[in-house]
Structure formats: C-alpha cells, structure tokens
C-alpha cells in the first residue's frame, strides 16, 4: 500500500510533495475529528446502549493521531523527498518514519486495552448472567502489552528469535522462582472460565471462611467478612478448595428454624401459629411459602423445623434472630410449652435403721486398724 501512495506523488518536487502530504494529513485529522466522529457520536446518542458510546469515545484519539502521523510516515517514503533531504534515507526513517508508526501502535494499544476494560466494567454493572470476572481485563491487558511490544520490535527491525530463546530460559527460571504467583494467575483464569463467583457474591470456603467478594485480582481474591474484615485468599487456594457460592444461581436462601413443642400439644394449632409468625416477618419472602415440618419424636419434645426463604444469604442470621424472638413470644401468649429436658433422681437409703439413712459409705478397714478419737475401738463380740 505504501508504494501505491508514493506513486501518487511522482513528478512532484520535494516542496510540493511535502505540502501535499501535510495538507492531506491535516485535512484527514480535522475531518476525522469534526465530521466522522461527530456524526458517529450523534448516531450512537440515539441508541439505548452505552457500549457504542464507550467504543466511540475510546477510538477518538487513535483515529485522529493515525490520520495525522500517517502523513509523516508517508513523507519519509516519497522518492522526491528522500532524494532531496541532506541526511541518509535510513536516518530519515529512524527519525521520522518509525517513530511515527511507533506512536500509532502505542496509541492503538492503549485504546484497545481501554475499550475492552471499559466494556467489561459496563457489562459487570449489568449484573446477573452477563457478569464478567475482572480477571478477564487483566488477561487482555497482558495480551495487548505482549502484542504491542512484539510489533514495536518488528517495526525497528530487531530480531526476536534470540529474545524468544532467552525468554524461554527466563520463563523457566521465573516459573520456579515465582511458582506461587504463576499458580495464582492460572488459578484466577480457571476460576473465571468456571464462573465460580463474581463480585458481590457471598461465598463460603471449606475451611469455614465466609465473606462477600469485593475484588478479583490476578493473584488473589479479596473477601469482606460479616465482621467487616478483609480476607485475601490466593487464587490457587481457591481453585483447589471447595467453594460454596451462596449467591448463585439465585440470591434467595432458605432459613431453617428448629423448635420443639411438648407432647400433647395441638399440632394443628401450633403449625398455624408458626406459619402466621413466619409470614408476619418482613424479611421472609411470600414465595416460596413458609412451611412447618415435624422431623422427629424427641426425648422431651416434638421436634419441628420451620422453613422459609429470605432475599440474600447475608439476611439469614438476622431473620433467624427475629423469628426466634417472635416465636417465643407467640408461643408464650398461646400457652404452648417449649419443653426442656427433665430428669428424675432416685436416692436409695443405706445403713442401720436405728441411725437412719447415711449419705456416705466408707470402705471397710482391716480389724485392729479401726480407731476412735479416744483410742482403739473395743471388740464388740467380746
């Protein structure tokens, strides 16, 4: 394409070619800014989606810079200009041609990274099934960085084959030295593709650690516990652990309230009263409907379990507290007994009848060793 553009300026003097190329570049940059982008912004303003606005705003800088600097690069390729300058053509490329292309590559790399990260952030705000793990942004940033560095090396004619060999050796060394970091990085990628959790989910680990996910990074995931303590868990540990996501596939969670009532209680009246208490609590959802289930016949009580649903795993403890208070008051007002274990103790009296029962028995002692306060005890059989 460059030779074709250079052929357009055949027969032009160096001054004419310079003026023509610069004029075309300036007109292209101004037209891109005030015509193309303005029309594009006007078109996307009529849509309901914010994604097209993000794309247009992110591509504004690279389009204008490309239109402006492309003319500088073309100038270095026009034969009339290359023959008219006093410096070596190779030096002309090194001073103007390659730097202009390098700036274009860097601007487009920044724009590509920015537009994807902003789109991921916008999609994350949508929530639900469209949620993306933020680790995707980190992987994309790394890919753009590697691609832009490779392109710049190619533009400047730097042979990358020796660099690849050195990078392989360095990669092995870094892999052994930073194996935990590498494991955490790939662990984060595995968690993303498995869709294990997302920001805002309440998760429970197999060691009992529980909290809301507030940050997902390349190396670790940060949880905010109910005690408002930040816990940082390496992604490799999360990838190997059993993770219970209590916010998926939906946020509602069941609350189980165990309770016992005395034998002889009217169970129909008790169940109706319990359901009424559950329905009167604002934290309890109307659907699915609360239920009462008789689970077992205990030693001292009929063991019931009351089942209801709340909107979110973090509301279960508070709902259970309020339900226990309300049930205790309601059962007390209805004279329904909440029994507790009772034990009957039987005391067996031992000893001589004339002295009454004794509360302590001593082990027999050998004859002749028995003594009283006044001396040896006399033989009763004498």
FENJOLIN-V215225 format. One record per residue. N is the residue number from 1. RES is the residue in three letters. PSI is psi in degrees with one decimal (* if undefined). NEAR is the number of other ideal C-beta (glycine too) atoms within 10 Angstrom. D_FIRST is the distance of its C-alpha to the first C-alpha in whole Angstrom. Layout:
BEGIN
n = [N N]
res = [RES RES]
psi = [PSI PSI]
near = [NEAR NEAR]
d_first = [D_FIRST D_FIRST]
END
This chain:
BEGIN
n = [1 2 3 4 5 6 7 8 9 10 11 12 13 14 15 16 17 18 19 20 21 22 23 24 25 26 27 28 29 30 31 32 33 34 35 36 37 38 39 40 41 42 43 44 45 46 47 48 49 50 51 52 53 54 55 56 57 58 59 60 61 62 63 64 65 66 67 68 69 70 71 72 73 74 75 76 77 78 79 80 81 82 83 84 85 86 87 88 89 90 91 92 93 94 95 96 97 98 99 100 101 102 103 104 105 106 107 108 109 110 111 112 113 114 115 116 117 118 119 120 121 122 123 124 125 126 127 128 129 130 131 132 133 134 135 136 137 138 139 140 141 142 143 144 145 146 147 148 149 150 151 152 153 154 155 156 157 158 159 160 161 162 163 164 165 166 167 168 169 170 171 172 173 174 175 176 177 178 179 180 181 182 183 184 185 186 187 188 189 190 191 192 193 194 195 196 197 198 199 200 201 202 203 204 205 206 207 208 209 210 211 212 213 214 215 216 217 218 219 220 221 222 223 224 225 226 227 228 229 230 231 232 233 234 235 236 237 238 239 240 241 242 243 244 245 246 247 248 249 250 251 252 253 254 255 256 257 258 259 260 261 262 263 264 265 266 267 268 269 270 271 272 273 274 275 276 277 278 279 280 281 282 283 284 285 286 287 288 289 290 291 292 293 294 295 296 297 298 299 300 301 302 303 304 305 306 307 308 309 310 311 312 313 314 315 316 317 318 319 320 321 322 323 324 325 326 327 328 329 330 331 332 333 334 335 336 337 338 339 340 341 342 343 344 345 346 347 348 349 350 351 352 353 354 355 356 357 358 359 360 361 362 363 364 365 366 367 368 369 370 371 372 373 374 375 376 377 378 379 380 381 382]
res = [UNK UNK UNK UNK UNK UNK UNK UNK UNK UNK UNK UNK UNK UNK UNK UNK UNK UNK UNK UNK UNK UNK UNK UNK UNK UNK UNK UNK UNK UNK UNK UNK UNK UNK UNK UNK UNK UNK UNK UNK UNK UNK UNK UNK UNK UNK UNK UNK UNK UNK UNK UNK UNK UNK UNK UNK UNK UNK UNK UNK UNK UNK UNK UNK UNK UNK UNK UNK UNK UNK UNK UNK UNK UNK UNK UNK UNK UNK UNK UNK UNK UNK UNK UNK UNK UNK UNK UNK UNK UNK UNK UNK UNK UNK UNK UNK UNK UNK UNK UNK UNK UNK UNK UNK UNK UNK UNK UNK UNK UNK UNK UNK UNK UNK UNK UNK UNK UNK UNK UNK UNK UNK UNK UNK UNK UNK UNK UNK UNK UNK UNK UNK UNK UNK UNK UNK UNK UNK UNK UNK UNK UNK UNK UNK UNK UNK UNK UNK UNK UNK UNK UNK UNK UNK UNK UNK UNK UNK UNK UNK UNK UNK UNK UNK UNK UNK UNK UNK UNK UNK UNK UNK UNK UNK UNK UNK UNK UNK UNK UNK UNK UNK UNK UNK UNK UNK UNK UNK UNK UNK UNK UNK UNK UNK UNK UNK UNK UNK UNK UNK UNK UNK UNK UNK UNK UNK UNK UNK UNK UNK UNK UNK UNK UNK UNK UNK UNK UNK UNK UNK UNK UNK UNK UNK UNK UNK UNK UNK UNK UNK UNK UNK UNK UNK UNK UNK UNK UNK UNK UNK UNK UNK UNK UNK UNK UNK UNK UNK UNK UNK UNK UNK UNK UNK UNK UNK UNK UNK UNK UNK UNK UNK UNK UNK UNK UNK UNK UNK UNK UNK UNK UNK UNK UNK UNK UNK UNK UNK UNK UNK UNK UNK UNK UNK UNK UNK UNK UNK UNK UNK UNK UNK UNK UNK UNK UNK UNK UNK UNK UNK UNK UNK UNK UNK UNK UNK UNK UNK UNK UNK UNK UNK UNK UNK UNK UNK UNK UNK UNK UNK UNK UNK UNK UNK UNK UNK UNK UNK UNK UNK UNK UNK UNK UNK UNK UNK UNK UNK UNK UNK UNK UNK UNK UNK UNK UNK UNK UNK UNK UNK UNK UNK UNK UNK UNK UNK UNK UNK UNK UNK UNK UNK UNK UNK UNK UNK UNK UNK UNK UNK UNK UNK UNK UNK UNK UNK UNK UNK UNK UNK UNK UNK]
psi = [-36.2 -44.9 -36.5 -41.5 -37.7 -33.5 -22.8 -23.4 17.3 137.2 -9.3 146.1 171.8 -41.9 -43.7 -41.7 -39.9 -47.3 -41.4 -45.1 -44.5 -38.6 -43.7 -40.6 -45.4 -43.7 -40.3 -43.1 -45.6 -42.3 -37.4 -39.9 -47.0 -9.0 -65.2 -52.5 -35.9 -41.4 -40.7 -42.0 -36.7 -35.1 -45.7 -19.1 -18.8 -7.3 159.4 -21.8 145.5 -5.9 -41.7 -32.2 -39.4 -41.7 -45.0 -44.4 -31.7 -28.4 -3.0 -52.1 -49.9 -33.8 -44.7 -43.9 -39.4 -43.6 -34.3 -46.3 -18.3 -34.8 -36.5 -42.0 -41.0 -36.9 -37.5 -10.9 -9.1 125.4 -37.9 -38.6 -40.1 -32.7 -19.5 -24.9 155.8 -14.4 167.4 138.8 -34.6 -39.3 -34.8 -40.6 -40.5 -28.0 -39.9 -44.2 -61.2 -40.1 -39.3 -42.3 -35.7 -41.5 -40.2 -43.9 -44.1 -40.6 -42.5 -35.0 -43.7 -41.7 -41.4 -41.4 -40.9 -43.4 -39.7 -43.9 -39.2 -36.7 -41.1 -41.9 -40.0 -38.9 -36.9 -36.4 -21.7 -30.5 -170.6 -144.6 -9.5 8.3 137.1 140.8 134.8 -16.5 -23.9 -39.6 -40.0 -40.3 -41.7 -41.6 -42.4 -40.4 -42.0 -39.1 -46.6 -41.7 -42.4 -39.4 -43.3 -38.4 -41.6 -40.1 -39.5 -39.0 -38.3 6.9 25.2 124.8 124.4 -4.8 -47.8 -33.5 -36.1 -39.9 -45.1 -37.1 -34.7 -44.4 -43.5 -35.2 -39.7 -43.3 -44.3 -36.2 -40.7 -37.8 -33.9 46.9 -33.3 -41.9 -43.0 -41.9 -39.3 -37.5 -51.1 -28.1 -39.6 -39.3 -42.3 -40.3 -36.2 -48.5 -28.2 -11.7 47.6 -43.9 173.3 172.7 132.9 -11.7 147.4 116.4 155.3 126.4 165.2 -15.9 6.5 -10.0 129.5 143.3 173.9 132.5 119.7 -14.9 134.3 112.2 -177.8 -37.1 -36.2 170.3 135.6 129.7 144.4 112.6 173.2 -20.1 9.7 44.3 132.6 127.9 121.5 120.2 124.7 142.6 -32.6 -38.8 -39.0 -37.5 -27.7 -12.8 165.4 116.4 122.7 113.3 103.3 -0.6 5.2 151.4 -11.0 161.5 -21.6 144.9 148.1 141.0 130.7 123.0 102.1 142.5 147.8 143.3 155.8 151.3 140.7 -5.7 143.2 100.9 -29.4 -44.0 -38.8 -45.8 -39.5 -40.9 -41.2 -43.5 -38.4 -41.1 -42.4 -43.6 -25.5 -9.6 123.8 -28.3 -19.4 132.7 147.4 -25.2 128.0 151.7 145.0 151.3 155.9 130.8 128.4 110.8 -40.8 167.0 105.6 178.1 -36.3 -6.0 161.5 116.8 112.0 159.2 120.8 130.2 130.9 175.6 145.5 160.8 78.2 141.3 -26.7 -6.5 -2.8 -45.7 -44.0 -40.6 -39.8 -39.3 -49.2 -36.9 -39.4 -42.4 -47.0 -38.6 -41.3 -44.8 -42.8 -41.4 -34.6 -42.3 -31.2 5.0 38.4 121.6 134.9 99.3 161.8 158.1 137.5 145.0 135.9 125.6 129.0 122.3 123.4 124.2 140.6 157.3 -177.4 143.5 -36.5 -23.5 -6.2 177.2 146.6 149.8 -1.4 135.2 136.2 150.0 145.0 147.6 155.4 142.5 141.3 -20.5 -14.0 135.4 154.8 -174.8 -25.2 1.0 -163.2 146.1 135.1 151.2 119.4 -21.7 -5.4 *]
near = [5 11 7 7 15 18 10 14 21 10 8 17 12 17 11 13 23 18 12 17 24 15 11 16 20 13 12 18 19 13 13 18 15 10 10 15 17 11 10 17 14 9 11 17 10 7 10 5 9 14 14 16 16 19 16 17 16 19 18 17 14 20 20 19 19 21 21 20 20 19 20 18 22 23 25 22 18 23 15 18 23 19 9 13 14 5 10 10 15 10 10 18 18 15 12 16 19 17 17 22 21 16 16 20 18 15 17 19 19 15 20 19 19 18 18 18 19 18 17 18 13 16 14 18 10 11 11 6 7 10 18 19 24 20 22 19 20 19 15 15 17 13 13 19 12 10 13 18 14 14 16 16 13 12 15 12 9 11 9 12 7 9 14 11 10 10 12 10 9 11 12 10 10 13 12 9 10 12 11 13 16 16 18 23 20 14 23 26 18 16 21 20 10 11 13 19 25 20 17 13 19 23 22 16 17 10 10 6 13 17 23 19 21 12 13 24 15 19 17 19 29 16 24 15 12 11 7 7 9 11 15 11 20 17 25 22 16 23 18 13 13 9 18 14 16 17 19 14 6 7 16 14 18 11 22 11 19 10 19 19 21 14 12 8 19 12 13 8 11 21 17 12 18 24 16 12 23 23 13 11 18 6 18 20 18 9 6 11 13 21 13 19 11 13 11 10 9 13 9 12 19 19 16 20 14 22 15 26 19 22 14 14 20 17 16 19 12 12 23 17 11 15 24 14 12 16 20 13 11 16 19 11 9 12 7 17 14 14 15 9 8 7 4 4 4 4 7 5 9 10 12 8 7 5 7 9 11 11 9 6 8 6 4 7 9 6 8 9 8 10 10 8 4 6 7 10 12 8 8 5 4 4]
d_first = [0 4 6 5 6 9 10 11 14 15 19 19 21 21 23 21 18 19 21 18 15 18 20 17 16 20 20 18 20 23 22 21 24 27 25 23 25 28 28 27 30 32 31 32 35 37 36 39 37 36 33 30 32 31 27 27 28 27 23 24 23 20 19 20 19 16 15 17 16 12 13 15 13 11 14 14 11 13 15 18 18 18 21 23 23 26 25 23 19 20 22 20 17 20 22 19 15 16 19 17 15 18 20 17 18 21 21 20 22 25 24 24 27 29 28 29 32 33 33 35 38 38 38 41 43 43 45 47 45 41 42 40 41 39 39 35 34 35 33 30 30 31 28 25 27 26 23 22 24 22 18 20 21 18 16 19 19 23 24 25 27 30 30 30 33 35 34 36 39 39 38 41 43 42 43 46 47 45 46 48 45 43 45 45 41 41 44 43 40 43 45 42 41 45 45 48 48 46 47 51 52 55 56 58 58 61 62 63 60 60 57 55 51 50 47 45 43 41 44 47 48 51 54 56 60 62 64 61 60 56 56 53 52 50 48 49 52 51 49 53 55 57 55 57 55 57 55 53 53 55 57 60 63 66 69 72 75 78 82 85 88 92 93 95 93 92 88 87 88 86 83 83 84 81 79 80 79 75 75 76 73 70 68 69 67 69 66 67 71 73 75 78 79 82 81 84 88 88 91 92 89 87 84 81 78 76 73 70 67 65 61 60 61 62 64 67 69 70 70 73 74 75 76 79 80 80 82 84 86 86 88 90 91 91 94 91 92 89 91 91 92 96 98 102 104 107 110 112 115 117 120 124 125 127 125 122 119 117 113 113 114 115 115 118 119 122 125 127 124 124 125 126 126 130 129 129 130 133 133 134 135 138]
END
